[in-house]
Amino acid sequence: MFDHLEMAPADAILGLTEAFKRDKTPNKINLGVGVYKDANGETPVLESVRLAEAHVLKAEATKSYLPIAGDPEYGALTRALLLGESNAIDAEDRALTAHTPGGTGALRVAADFIKRCFGEVAVWMSDPTWANHPAIFDAAGLETKAYPYYDADARGVAFDAMRDALQEAPRGDVVLLHACCHNPSGVDLDAEQWRALSAIIKERGLLPLVDFAYQGFGDGLSEDAEGLRILCDTVADLLICSSYSKNFGLYRDRCGALTVVGASHDAAARAMSHIEKVVRANYSNPPALGGAIVKEILTDAKLRATWEREVSDMRTRINGMRVLFVDSLKNAGVKQDFSFIKRQRGMFSFSGLTREQVVELRTKYAIYIVGSGRINVAGMTEANMETLCTALAKVLQ
Ligand code: LMR
């Protein structure tokens, strides 16, 4: 039955990790997948997670199913983190949250919900965007369209072009936005641009879908939510796909959320009833452990303080690597100006390297970065910096 099938191409990001594992070169460097590494190049279990998991396992009384949308308290805690402790939306009871298997799970449920309830609308996504975004919405049978986002010459947001494109988007279409730490560019909208964008979304009758995977990795847990909160002040309806993979380091526990905000509680409840149908037909109900760990941390003052410090430490280390990277490139004799990397936020930097240069880095120097030129700064360490910058200097010559 399967003999005639062609091999599907390797995944643009996760496929790199597999190729990296197969590579026998000593001192190989993986700056592909967006996974945080500490100064020793390890992806540790956070201390707050280790402690919370021990509590959770000790207290666990059953392995019975969670509700289709997960534990409502997990949903409320998630919204408090996203929207602020005493936010107007929760005060008005206009939002509901489904616990999903990771941020990717949230996006796929959102995509199926959009297809089920809104039919033939298109989903507009930034050019460039996370390599998996188009695949997720394609898989749900939705049309995808691109709006301009990254200005390669200015190394910033092409805001005028973005605004012009979205002003032409048909009423009812969906606009996918990155809340912070834009993946792959590391370049975010400022508050004024969020305000202008929110006004366009409202005026054009578009449905915003905010992907929030890196809260805490840009400027801080609440600072990174500023754009989302501006949007919430302006529009009545939106979808938020959030992830605890990065900020709790729960990558393999697959822990995220889909939050629906409506004009009223009734509207949000109607939307959630369809989201539950989608979940039931996909994976039935969410895996419990990651959510229980998040809940334990967010409700225990001591664990929460430990976790907030750990998020801050991860952010500080990444920003330190940005500075060291730019200085080390200069010391390695690179003439081009890479100072823009210090201004970018989150795990990623758009280096401007061409596909040929990316291939050369991999084949000659065993340095793995994504084909678009996206570098995972969180994979840099003091120990691998010289090898990395020496190789880059040669490739850039
Ligand atoms: C990434 O962009 O590298 C991460 O979000 C991991 C993934 O699933 O692609």
Boltz pocket constraint, residues with backbone or C-beta under 6 A from the ligand:
constraints:
  - pocket:
      binder: B
      contacts: [[A, 13], [A, 14], [A, 32], [A, 33], [A, 34], [A, 35], [A, 130], [A, 132], [A, 183]]
      max_distance: 6.0
